[in-house]
Amino acid sequence: MYCRNCGNGMEPQAVFCVKCGVPTGSGTNFCYNCGSQVDPNAAVCVKCGVALHQQPIRQGGQGGAEQKSKLVAGLLGIFLGAFGIHNFYLGYQKKALIQVLVSTIGGIITCGIATFAIEIWGLVEGIMILTGKIAVDGKGIPLKE
C-alpha cells in the first residue's frame, strides 16, 4: 500500500503516512496500489488498473470486505482455469460463467478442443495473477500477498 499524498510505501495496517503525516487514503497524487504518480482527477491508475476513487482496504478487511489471496487465485487459475473457478473466487462472475459454459458445452461439441483452449486461458490468467499483472478483484480491492 502506498500513500495517496506522497507515494511513500506504507504498512497495510497504517493509519497515517510516516513520511508526510496524512491519514491513510488522503490525497490524490499517487496510486495506493502501485505507488505511481497519477492525475488527481483520474478514476483508474494507468499503470496497474486499480480504481482510485475507492479507499484502500487494509489487511484483514474493513467494513466487511475481505482481501482475496493472490496465491489462492493464481493456483485456482492454473489448476482449475478451464472451469473459471479463479474468476468466481475473485468476483468476475460473467467471465467465469463464460469460461465454465464454453469449457463444458463447447468441450462436448468440439471433443475437448474448447476445454483445452479455456484451460490455456485460465493458465495464462493464473500466471498473470501470480506475477501481479492482475492485481485487483472484481470490486477493485487489491489482492493480498
DSSP file (Angstrom, degrees, kcal/mol; ACC not computed):
  #  RESIDUE AA STRUCTURE BP1 BP2  ACC     N-H-->O    O-->H-N    N-H-->O    O-->H-N    TCO  KAPPA ALPHA  PHI   PSI    X-CA   Y-CA   Z-CA
    1    1 A M              0   0    0      0, 0.0     9,-3.4     0, 0.0     2,-0.3   0.000 360.0 360.0 360.0 144.4    0.0    0.0    0.0
    2    2 A Y  B     -A    9   0A   0     30,-1.8     2,-0.3     7,-0.2     7,-0.2  -0.905 360.0 -99.6-126.7 152.9    1.2    3.5   -0.8
    3    3 A C     >  -     0   0    0      5,-2.5     4,-1.4    -2,-0.3    21,-0.1  -0.531  22.0-148.8 -69.5 130.7    0.4    7.0    0.4
    4    4 A R  T  4 S+     0   0    0     22,-0.4    26,-1.7    -2,-0.3    25,-1.4   0.687  96.0  49.0 -72.5 -18.4   -2.0    8.8   -1.9
    5    5 A N  T  4 S+     0   0    0     21,-0.3    -1,-0.2    22,-0.2    23,-0.1   0.897 132.0   5.9 -89.0 -45.4   -0.4   12.1   -1.0
    6    6 A C  T  4 S-     0   0    0      2,-0.1    -2,-0.1    21,-0.1    21,-0.1   0.534  89.8-119.8-120.5 -10.2    3.4   11.5   -1.3
    7    7 A G     <  +     0   0    0     -4,-1.4     2,-0.1     1,-0.3    -3,-0.1   0.530  57.8 152.5  83.0   6.1    3.7    8.0   -2.8
    8    8 A N        -     0   0    0      1,-0.1    -5,-2.5    -6,-0.1    -1,-0.3  -0.453  52.6-105.4 -69.9 140.1    5.6    6.6    0.2
    9    9 A G  B     -A    2   0A   0     -7,-0.2     2,-0.3    -2,-0.1    -7,-0.2  -0.432  43.9-168.3 -64.3 138.3    5.3    2.8    0.8
   10   10 A M        -     0   0    0     -9,-3.4     7,-0.1    -2,-0.1    -1,-0.0  -0.927  25.9-106.2-130.6 153.3    3.1    2.1    3.9
   11   11 A E    >   -     0   0    0     -2,-0.3     3,-1.8     1,-0.1    47,-0.0  -0.508  35.5-117.9 -70.6 146.4    2.3   -0.9    6.0
   12   12 A P  T 3  S+     0   0    0      0, 0.0    47,-0.3     0, 0.0    -1,-0.1   0.783 114.8  49.6 -59.0 -27.5   -1.2   -2.3    5.3
   13   13 A Q  T 3  S+     0   0    0     45,-0.2    45,-0.1    47,-0.0    -2,-0.0   0.455  83.7 129.0 -89.8  -0.7   -2.3   -1.6    8.9
   14   14 A A    <   -     0   0    0     -3,-1.8     3,-0.1     1,-0.1    -4,-0.0  -0.226  41.0-168.4 -61.7 141.9   -1.0    2.0    8.8
   15   15 A V  S    S+     0   0    0      1,-0.3     9,-2.7     8,-0.1     2,-0.3   0.684  75.6  10.9 -98.5 -28.3   -3.5    4.7    9.9
   16   16 A F  B    S-B   23   0B   0      7,-0.3     2,-0.4     9,-0.1    -1,-0.3  -0.962  86.4 -94.6-146.3 162.4   -1.3    7.6    8.6
   17   17 A C     >  -     0   0    0      5,-2.5     4,-1.7    -2,-0.3    -7,-0.1  -0.649  22.4-151.9 -79.9 129.3    1.8    8.1    6.4
   18   18 A V  T  4 S+     0   0    0     -2,-0.4    -1,-0.1     2,-0.2    -8,-0.1   0.698  93.6  51.2 -74.8 -18.1    5.0    8.3    8.5
   19   19 A K  T  4 S+     0   0    0      3,-0.1    -1,-0.2     1,-0.1    -2,-0.0   0.930 130.2  10.3 -83.3 -50.2    6.6   10.5    5.8
   20   20 A C  T  4 S-     0   0    0      2,-0.1    -2,-0.2   -12,-0.0    -1,-0.1   0.582  91.9-129.1-110.9 -12.1    4.0   13.2    5.2
   21   21 A G     <  +     0   0    0     -4,-1.7    -3,-0.1     1,-0.2     0, 0.0   0.486  56.7 138.6  83.4   2.9    1.6   12.6    8.2
   22   22 A V        -     0   0    0      1,-0.1    -5,-2.5     4,-0.1    -1,-0.2  -0.506  60.4 -96.9 -81.6 153.0   -1.7   12.5    6.3
   23   23 A P  B >   -B   16   0B   0      0, 0.0     3,-2.1     0, 0.0    -7,-0.3  -0.293  53.2 -82.5 -63.9 152.2   -4.3    9.9    7.1
   24   24 A T  T 3  S+     0   0    0     -9,-2.7     3,-0.1     1,-0.3   -21,-0.1  -0.299 117.8  20.9 -55.6 132.8   -4.4    6.7    5.0
   25   25 A G  T 3  S+     0   0    0      1,-0.3    -1,-0.3   -23,-0.2     2,-0.2   0.273  92.8 126.8  90.4 -11.0   -6.4    7.2    1.8
   26   26 A S    <   +     0   0    0     -3,-2.1   -22,-0.4     2,-0.0   -21,-0.3  -0.544  49.6  39.8 -80.5 147.1   -6.0   11.0    1.8
   27   27 A G        -     0   0    0     -2,-0.2   -22,-0.2   -23,-0.1   -23,-0.1  -0.200  60.4-135.2 102.0 165.3   -4.5   12.7   -1.2
   28   28 A T  S    S+     0   0    0    -24,-0.1    14,-0.2   -23,-0.1   -23,-0.2   0.271  77.7  88.4-139.2   8.4   -5.0   12.2   -5.0
   29   29 A N  S    S+     0   0    0    -25,-1.4     9,-2.6     8,-0.1     2,-0.3   0.703  86.9  38.6 -89.8 -20.7   -1.5   12.4   -6.4
   30   30 A F  B    S-C   37   0C   0    -26,-1.7     2,-0.3     7,-0.3     7,-0.2  -0.931  81.3-107.6-133.9 153.6   -0.4    8.7   -6.2
   31   31 A C     >  -     0   0    0      5,-2.4     4,-1.4    -2,-0.3    21,-0.0  -0.636  19.1-148.9 -77.8 131.7   -1.9    5.3   -6.7
   32   32 A Y  T  4 S+     0   0    0     -2,-0.3   -30,-1.8     1,-0.2    -1,-0.1   0.689  94.6  49.9 -73.7 -17.4   -2.4    3.4   -3.4
   33   33 A N  T  4 S+     0   0    0    -32,-0.2    -1,-0.2     3,-0.1    -2,-0.0   0.893 130.6   8.4 -89.2 -44.1   -1.9    0.0   -5.1
   34   34 A C  T  4 S-     0   0    0      2,-0.1    -2,-0.1   -32,-0.1    -1,-0.0   0.564  90.3-124.6-117.4 -12.9    1.4    0.5   -7.0
   35   35 A G     <  +     0   0    0     -4,-1.4     2,-0.1     1,-0.3    -3,-0.1   0.494  59.0 142.4  84.0   3.7    2.7    4.0   -5.9
   36   36 A S        -     0   0    0      1,-0.1    -5,-2.4    -6,-0.1    -1,-0.3  -0.466  59.7 -99.1 -79.6 152.5    2.9    5.5   -9.3
   37   37 A Q  B     -C   30   0C   0     -7,-0.2     2,-0.3    -2,-0.1    -7,-0.3  -0.480  47.4-174.1 -70.6 137.3    2.0    9.2   -9.8
   38   38 A V        -     0   0    0     -9,-2.6     7,-0.1    -2,-0.2   -10,-0.1  -0.880  34.5 -91.6-130.3 160.5   -1.5    9.7  -11.2
   39   39 A D    >   -     0   0    0     -2,-0.3     3,-2.1     1,-0.1    -9,-0.0  -0.568  37.6-129.3 -66.7 130.8   -3.6   12.5  -12.5
   40   40 A P  T 3  S+     0   0    0      0, 0.0    -1,-0.1     0, 0.0   -10,-0.1   0.754 108.7  47.7 -57.4 -24.0   -5.6   13.8   -9.5
   41   41 A N  T 3  S+     0   0    0      2,-0.0     2,-0.0     0, 0.0    -2,-0.0   0.447  86.0 119.8 -94.9  -0.9   -8.8   13.6  -11.5
   42   42 A A    <   -     0   0    0     -3,-2.1     3,-0.1   -14,-0.2    -4,-0.0  -0.346  48.7-161.1 -68.5 143.2   -8.2   10.0  -12.8
   43   43 A A  S    S+     0   0    0      1,-0.2     9,-2.7     9,-0.1    10,-0.8   0.705  78.4  32.3 -91.6 -25.2  -10.7    7.3  -11.9
   44   44 A V  B    S-D   51   0D   0      7,-0.3     2,-0.4     8,-0.2     7,-0.2  -0.985  85.2-112.3-135.9 142.5   -8.2    4.4  -12.6
   45   45 A C     >  -     0   0    0      5,-2.4     4,-1.9    -2,-0.3    -7,-0.1  -0.608  21.0-149.4 -72.1 127.8   -4.4    4.1  -12.3
   46   46 A V  T  4 S+     0   0    0     -2,-0.4    -1,-0.2     1,-0.2    -8,-0.1   0.817  92.8  49.5 -68.6 -30.8   -3.0    3.8  -15.8
   47   47 A K  T  4 S+     0   0    0      1,-0.1    -1,-0.2     3,-0.1    -2,-0.0   0.931 130.3  10.8 -77.0 -46.9   -0.1    1.6  -14.6
   48   48 A C  T  4 S-     0   0    0      2,-0.1    87,-0.4   -12,-0.1    -2,-0.2   0.584  91.2-125.8-113.8 -12.6   -2.0   -1.1  -12.5
   49   49 A G     <  +     0   0    0     -4,-1.9     2,-0.1     1,-0.2    -3,-0.1   0.534  54.1 148.7  84.3   6.0   -5.6   -0.5  -13.4
   50   50 A V        -     0   0    0      1,-0.1    -5,-2.4    -6,-0.1     2,-0.4  -0.475  56.1-106.6 -76.6 146.4   -6.9   -0.2   -9.8
   51   51 A A  B     -D   44   0D   0     89,-0.2     3,-0.4    -7,-0.2    -7,-0.3  -0.596  29.3-164.1 -71.9 123.8   -9.9    2.1   -9.2
   52   52 A L  S    S+     0   0    0     -9,-2.7    -8,-0.2    -2,-0.4    -1,-0.1   0.695  78.3  68.1 -86.0 -20.2   -8.6    5.2   -7.5
   53   53 A H  S    S+     0   0    0    -10,-0.8     2,-0.3     2,-0.1    -1,-0.2   0.655  87.8  81.9 -75.9 -13.4  -11.9    6.6   -6.2
   54   54 A Q  S    S-     0   0    0     -3,-0.4     3,-0.1    86,-0.1   -29,-0.0  -0.649  86.8-113.9 -91.2 148.7  -12.2    3.7   -3.7
   55   55 A Q        -     0   0    0     -2,-0.3    -2,-0.1     1,-0.1    -1,-0.1  -0.563  38.2-103.3 -76.0 142.8  -10.5    3.7   -0.4
   56   56 A P        -     0   0    0      0, 0.0     2,-0.5     0, 0.0    -1,-0.1  -0.380  31.8-124.8 -65.2 145.3   -7.8    1.0    0.0
   57   57 A I        -     0   0    0     -2,-0.1     3,-0.1    -3,-0.1     2,-0.1  -0.811  24.6-132.1 -93.0 125.7   -8.8   -1.9    2.1
   58   58 A R    >   -     0   0    0     -2,-0.5     3,-2.2     1,-0.2     9,-0.2  -0.347  39.2 -75.8 -74.7 158.3   -6.4   -2.6    5.0
   59   59 A Q  T 3  S+     0   0    0    -47,-0.3    -1,-0.2     1,-0.3     7,-0.0  -0.241 122.5  28.1 -51.5 134.3   -5.1   -6.1    5.7
   60   60 A G  T 3  S-     0   0    0     -3,-0.1    -1,-0.3     7,-0.1    -2,-0.1   0.385 122.5 -87.9  90.5  -4.1   -7.8   -8.2    7.4
   61   61 A G    <   -     0   0    0     -3,-2.2     2,-0.3     1,-0.1     5,-0.2  -0.001  34.7-129.1  90.5 164.5  -10.6   -6.3    5.7
   62   62 A Q  B >  S+E   65   0E   0      3,-1.3     3,-1.4    -5,-0.0    -1,-0.1  -0.950  82.2   5.2-154.5 129.4  -12.6   -3.2    6.5
   63   63 A G  T 3  S-     0   0    0     -2,-0.3     3,-0.1     1,-0.3    -2,-0.1   0.828 132.0 -55.0  65.0  30.7  -16.3   -2.8    6.6
   64   64 A G  T 3  S+     0   0    0      1,-0.2     2,-0.5     0, 0.0    -1,-0.3   0.323 107.7 123.7  87.3  -9.1  -16.9   -6.5    5.9
   65   65 A A  B <   -E   62   0E   0     -3,-1.4    -3,-1.3     0, 0.0     2,-0.4  -0.768  44.7-159.5 -91.3 126.6  -14.8   -6.6    2.8
   66   66 A E        -     0   0    0     -2,-0.5     2,-0.3    -5,-0.2    75,-0.1  -0.832  18.2-120.8-103.6 140.6  -12.0   -9.1    2.8
   67   67 A Q        -     0   0    0     -2,-0.4     2,-0.2    -9,-0.2    76,-0.1  -0.590  29.5-126.8 -74.7 140.6   -9.0   -9.0    0.5
   68   68 A K        -     0   0    0     -2,-0.3    76,-2.7    74,-0.2     2,-0.4  -0.594  25.8-106.0 -86.4 151.7   -8.6  -12.1   -1.7
   69   69 A S  B  >  -f  144   0F   0     -2,-0.2     4,-2.2    74,-0.2     5,-0.2  -0.640  15.4-152.7 -82.1 129.0   -5.4  -14.1   -1.7
   70   70 A K  H  > S+     0   0    0     74,-2.8     4,-2.5    -2,-0.4     5,-0.2   0.893  97.7  51.6 -64.5 -40.4   -3.2  -13.7   -4.8
   71   71 A L  H  > S+     0   0    0     73,-0.4     4,-2.5     2,-0.2     5,-0.2   0.925 110.7  46.7 -64.7 -45.7   -1.7  -17.1   -4.2
   72   72 A V  H  > S+     0   0    0      1,-0.2     4,-2.5     2,-0.2     5,-0.2   0.942 114.6  47.1 -61.9 -48.0   -5.1  -18.9   -4.0
   73   73 A A  H  X S+     0   0    0     -4,-2.2     4,-2.1     1,-0.2    -2,-0.2   0.908 113.3  48.9 -61.8 -42.6   -6.5  -17.1   -7.1
   74   74 A G  H  X S+     0   0    0     -4,-2.5     4,-2.2     2,-0.2    -1,-0.2   0.918 112.7  46.3 -64.2 -44.5   -3.3  -17.9   -9.1
   75   75 A L  H  X S+     0   0    0     -4,-2.5     4,-2.7     2,-0.2     5,-0.4   0.879 111.0  52.7 -68.0 -37.1   -3.3  -21.5   -8.2
   76   76 A L  H  X S+     0   0    0     -4,-2.5     4,-2.5    -5,-0.2    10,-0.3   0.901 110.3  49.5 -62.5 -39.4   -7.0  -21.9   -8.9
   77   77 A G  H  X S+     0   0    0     -4,-2.1     4,-0.8    -5,-0.2    49,-0.2   0.904 113.5  45.5 -64.4 -41.7   -6.4  -20.3  -12.3
   78   78 A I  H  < S+     0   0    0     -4,-2.2    -2,-0.2     2,-0.2    -1,-0.2   0.925 126.4  27.0 -68.8 -45.1   -3.5  -22.7  -13.1
   79   79 A F  H  < S+     0   0    0     -4,-2.7    -2,-0.2     1,-0.1    -3,-0.2   0.797 137.5  22.5 -93.4 -29.7   -5.2  -25.9  -11.9
   80   80 A L  H ><>S+     0   0    0     -4,-2.5     3,-1.6    -5,-0.4     5,-1.2   0.064  80.8 121.8-124.6  24.1   -8.9  -25.2  -12.4
   81   81 A G  G ><5 +     0   0    0     -4,-0.8     3,-1.4     1,-0.3    -1,-0.1   0.773  64.5  68.3 -60.9 -28.9   -8.8  -22.4  -15.0
   82   82 A A  G 3 5S+     0   0    0      1,-0.3    -1,-0.3    -3,-0.1    21,-0.2   0.754 105.4  42.6 -63.7 -22.6  -10.9  -24.4  -17.5
   83   83 A F  G < 5S-     0   0    0     -3,-1.6    17,-0.3    20,-0.1    -1,-0.3   0.327 109.3-121.2-106.6   6.0  -13.9  -24.0  -15.2
   84   84 A G  T <>5 +     0   0    0     -3,-1.4     4,-2.1    -4,-0.2     3,-0.4   0.685  62.4 145.0  66.8  19.6  -13.3  -20.3  -14.3
   85   85 A I  H  >< +     0   0    0     -5,-1.2     4,-2.5     1,-0.2     5,-0.2   0.879  68.8  54.8 -59.5 -39.1  -13.0  -21.1  -10.6
   86   86 A H  H  > S+     0   0    0    -10,-0.3     4,-1.9     1,-0.2    -1,-0.2   0.865 108.4  48.8 -63.2 -35.5  -10.4  -18.4  -10.1
   87   87 A N  H  >>S+     0   0    0     -3,-0.4     5,-2.7     2,-0.2     4,-1.0   0.858 109.4  51.2 -74.6 -34.8  -12.7  -15.8  -11.6
   88   88 A F  H ><5S+     0   0    0     -4,-2.1     3,-0.6     3,-0.2    -2,-0.2   0.931 111.1  50.4 -61.1 -44.0  -15.6  -16.9   -9.4
   89   89 A Y  H 3<5S+     0   0    0     -4,-2.5    -2,-0.2     1,-0.2    -1,-0.2   0.889 112.9  45.2 -60.1 -41.8  -13.3  -16.5   -6.4
   90   90 A L  H 3<5S-     0   0    0     -4,-1.9    48,-3.6    -5,-0.2    49,-0.3   0.581 119.2-107.8 -82.5  -9.5  -12.2  -13.0   -7.5
   91   91 A G  T <<5S+     0   0    0     -4,-1.0     2,-1.1    -3,-0.6    -3,-0.2   0.632  77.9 130.8  94.5  14.5  -15.8  -11.9   -8.2
   92   92 A Y     >< +     0   0    0     -5,-2.7     4,-2.2     1,-0.2     5,-0.2  -0.620  25.5 164.4 -96.1  72.8  -15.7  -11.8  -12.0
   93   93 A Q  H  >  +     0   0    0     -2,-1.1     4,-2.7     1,-0.2     5,-0.2   0.868  66.7  51.6 -63.8 -41.7  -18.9  -13.8  -12.4
   94   94 A K  H  > S+     0   0    0      1,-0.2     4,-2.2     2,-0.2    -1,-0.2   0.942 113.3  44.2 -62.7 -47.2  -19.6  -13.0  -16.1
   95   95 A K  H  > S+     0   0    0      1,-0.2     4,-2.3     2,-0.2    -1,-0.2   0.903 114.8  50.1 -63.7 -40.4  -16.1  -14.1  -17.2
   96   96 A A  H  X S+     0   0    0     -4,-2.2     4,-2.6     2,-0.2     5,-0.2   0.903 109.3  50.9 -64.5 -41.7  -16.3  -17.2  -15.0
   97   97 A L  H  X S+     0   0    0     -4,-2.7     4,-2.3     2,-0.2     5,-0.2   0.898 109.6  50.5 -64.1 -40.2  -19.6  -18.2  -16.4
   98   98 A I  H  X S+     0   0    0     -4,-2.2     4,-2.6    -5,-0.2     5,-0.3   0.925 111.2  49.7 -61.0 -44.6  -18.4  -17.8  -20.0
   99   99 A Q  H  X S+     0   0    0     -4,-2.3     4,-2.2     1,-0.2    -2,-0.2   0.925 113.0  44.7 -62.4 -45.3  -15.4  -20.0  -19.1
  100  100 A V  H  X S+     0   0    0     -4,-2.6     4,-2.1   -17,-0.3     5,-0.3   0.886 116.2  46.4 -70.0 -37.1  -17.4  -22.8  -17.5
  101  101 A L  H  X>S+     0   0    0     -4,-2.3     4,-1.9    -5,-0.2     5,-1.1   0.935 115.6  43.9 -70.5 -45.9  -20.1  -22.8  -20.2
  102  102 A V  I  <>S+     0   0    0     -4,-2.6     5,-0.6    -5,-0.2     4,-0.2   0.898 114.9  51.5 -64.8 -38.5  -17.6  -22.8  -23.1
  103  103 A S  I  <5S+     0   0    0     -4,-2.2     4,-0.3    -5,-0.3    12,-0.3   0.914 121.4  30.0 -65.1 -43.4  -15.5  -25.4  -21.4
  104  104 A T  I  X5S+     0   0    0     -4,-2.1     4,-1.8    -5,-0.2    -2,-0.2   0.972 131.3  29.9 -83.2 -59.2  -18.3  -27.8  -20.7
  105  105 A I  I  X5S+     0   0    0     -4,-1.9     4,-2.2    -5,-0.3    -3,-0.2   0.946 126.1  45.0 -68.2 -47.5  -20.8  -27.3  -23.6
  106  106 A G  I  ><S+     0   0    0     -5,-1.1     4,-2.5    -4,-0.2     8,-0.5   0.856 110.6  56.2 -63.8 -34.0  -18.1  -26.3  -26.1
  107  107 A G  H  4XS+     0   0    0     -5,-0.6     5,-2.9    -4,-0.3     4,-0.3   0.874 107.8  47.6 -65.0 -37.7  -15.9  -29.1  -25.0
  108  108 A I  H ><5S+     0   0    0     -4,-1.8     3,-0.8     3,-0.2    -2,-0.2   0.929 115.0  45.4 -67.2 -45.9  -18.7  -31.7  -25.7
  109  109 A I  H 3<5S+     0   0    0     -4,-2.2    -2,-0.2     1,-0.2    -1,-0.2   0.879 121.3  37.4 -66.4 -38.4  -19.4  -30.2  -29.1
  110  110 A T  T ><5S-     0   0    0     -4,-2.5     3,-1.2    -5,-0.2    -1,-0.2   0.217 111.8-111.9-101.7  15.2  -15.7  -29.9  -30.1
  111  111 A C  T < 5S-     0   0    0     -3,-0.8    -3,-0.2    -4,-0.3    -4,-0.1   0.869  81.6 -44.0  56.4  40.2  -14.5  -33.2  -28.4
  112  112 A G  T 3><S+     0   0    0     -5,-2.9     4,-2.2    -6,-0.2    -1,-0.2   0.299 111.3 111.8  95.6  -9.0  -12.5  -31.3  -25.8
  113  113 A I  H <> S+     0   0    0     -3,-1.2     4,-2.2    -6,-0.3     5,-0.1   0.918  81.6  47.5 -65.3 -42.5  -10.8  -28.7  -28.0
  114  114 A A  H  > S+     0   0    0     -8,-0.5     4,-2.5     2,-0.2    -1,-0.2   0.894 110.9  52.2 -65.0 -39.6  -12.8  -25.8  -26.4
  115  115 A T  H  > S+     0   0    0    -12,-0.3     4,-2.1     1,-0.2    -1,-0.2   0.909 109.5  49.4 -62.4 -42.1  -12.0  -27.1  -22.9
  116  116 A F  H  X S+     0   0    0     -4,-2.2     4,-1.9     2,-0.2    -2,-0.2   0.910 111.0  49.9 -62.5 -42.8   -8.3  -27.2  -23.8
  117  117 A A  H  X S+     0   0    0     -4,-2.2     4,-1.9     1,-0.2    -2,-0.2   0.904 111.6  47.4 -63.7 -42.2   -8.5  -23.6  -25.1
  118  118 A I  H  X S+     0   0    0     -4,-2.5     4,-2.6     1,-0.2    -1,-0.2   0.856 108.2  56.1 -69.0 -33.8  -10.2  -22.4  -22.0
  119  119 A E  H  X S+     0   0    0     -4,-2.1     4,-2.6     2,-0.2    -1,-0.2   0.900 106.7  49.7 -63.0 -40.1   -7.7  -24.2  -19.8
  120  120 A I  H  X S+     0   0    0     -4,-1.9     4,-2.6     2,-0.2    -2,-0.2   0.918 110.0  51.6 -62.8 -42.9   -4.9  -22.3  -21.6
  121  121 A W  H  X S+     0   0    0     -4,-1.9     4,-2.4     1,-0.2    -2,-0.2   0.929 112.2  45.9 -57.8 -47.2   -6.8  -19.1  -20.9
  122  122 A G  H  X S+     0   0    0     -4,-2.6     4,-2.6     2,-0.2    -2,-0.2   0.879 110.9  52.8 -64.2 -39.5   -7.1  -20.0  -17.2
  123  123 A L  H  X S+     0   0    0     -4,-2.6     4,-2.2     2,-0.2    -2,-0.2   0.928 110.5  47.4 -61.5 -45.9   -3.4  -20.9  -17.0
  124  124 A V  H  X S+     0   0    0     -4,-2.6     4,-2.5     1,-0.2    -2,-0.2   0.921 113.0  48.4 -62.8 -44.4   -2.4  -17.6  -18.5
  125  125 A E  H  X S+     0   0    0     -4,-2.4     4,-2.3     2,-0.2    -1,-0.2   0.894 109.4  53.6 -63.6 -38.8   -4.7  -15.7  -16.1
  126  126 A G  H  X S+     0   0    0     -4,-2.6     4,-2.2   -49,-0.2    -1,-0.2   0.913 110.7  45.8 -61.1 -42.7   -3.3  -17.7  -13.2
  127  127 A I  H  X S+     0   0    0     -4,-2.2     4,-2.0     2,-0.2     6,-0.2   0.898 111.2  53.0 -66.9 -40.5    0.2  -16.7  -14.1
  128  128 A M  H  X>S+     0   0    0     -4,-2.5     5,-1.8     2,-0.2     6,-1.5   0.875 109.3  49.6 -62.9 -36.7   -0.8  -13.1  -14.6
  129  129 A I  H ><5S+     0   0    0     -4,-2.3     3,-0.9     4,-0.2    -2,-0.2   0.944 111.6  47.6 -66.0 -47.5   -2.4  -13.1  -11.1
  130  130 A L  H 3<5S+     0   0    0     -4,-2.2    -2,-0.2     1,-0.2    -1,-0.2   0.806 113.4  48.0 -66.1 -29.5    0.8  -14.6   -9.5
  131  131 A T  H 3<5S-     0   0    0     -4,-2.0    -1,-0.2    -5,-0.1    -2,-0.2   0.522 117.2-111.2 -89.2  -5.3    3.0  -12.1  -11.3
  132  132 A G  T <<5S+     0   0    0     -3,-0.9    -3,-0.2    -4,-0.6     3,-0.1   0.495  85.0 119.8  92.5   3.6    0.9   -9.1  -10.3
  133  133 A K  S   <S+     0   0    0     -5,-1.8     2,-0.6     1,-0.3    -4,-0.2   0.845  83.6  43.2 -69.2 -32.9   -0.5   -8.2  -13.8
  134  134 A I  S    S+     0   0    0     -6,-1.5    -2,-0.3    -9,-0.1    -1,-0.3  -0.951  75.3 158.3-108.5 108.3   -4.0   -8.9  -12.4
  135  135 A A        +     0   0    0     -2,-0.6     8,-2.7   -87,-0.4     2,-0.3   0.435  47.8  56.3-116.8  -1.6   -3.8   -7.2   -9.0
  136  136 A V  B     -G  142   0G   0      6,-0.3     2,-0.1   -88,-0.1   -46,-0.0  -0.915  69.8-126.5-131.7 157.5   -7.4   -6.5   -8.0
  137  137 A D    >   -     0   0    0      4,-2.2     3,-1.9    -2,-0.3   -46,-0.2  -0.202  50.6 -78.0 -88.5-171.4  -10.6   -8.5   -7.5
  138  138 A G  T 3  S+     0   0    0    -48,-3.6   -47,-0.1     1,-0.3   -48,-0.1   0.664 131.7  51.1 -64.4 -17.7  -14.0   -7.8   -9.1
  139  139 A K  T 3  S-     0   0    0    -49,-0.3    -1,-0.3     2,-0.1   -48,-0.1   0.374 119.8-105.7 -98.9   1.9  -14.7   -5.0   -6.7
  140  140 A G  S <  S+     0   0    0     -3,-1.9   -89,-0.2     1,-0.3    -2,-0.1   0.574  72.9 143.7  84.5   9.3  -11.4   -3.2   -7.3
  141  141 A I        -     0   0    0    -75,-0.1    -4,-2.2   -85,-0.1    -1,-0.3  -0.708  56.0-111.8 -84.2 129.8   -9.9   -4.3   -3.9
  142  142 A P  B     -G  136   0G   0      0, 0.0    -6,-0.3     0, 0.0   -74,-0.2  -0.267  31.0-113.2 -60.6 144.5   -6.2   -5.1   -4.2
  143  143 A L        -     0   0    0     -8,-2.7     2,-0.2   -76,-0.1   -74,-0.2  -0.551  29.6-125.1 -76.0 142.7   -5.2   -8.8   -3.8
  144  144 A K  B      f   69   0F   0    -76,-2.7   -74,-2.8    -2,-0.2   -73,-0.4  -0.614 360.0 360.0 -88.9 152.6   -3.2   -9.6   -0.7
  145  145 A E              0   0    0     -2,-0.2    -1,-0.1   -76,-0.2   -76,-0.1   0.464 360.0 360.0 -66.7 360.0    0.2  -11.3   -0.9
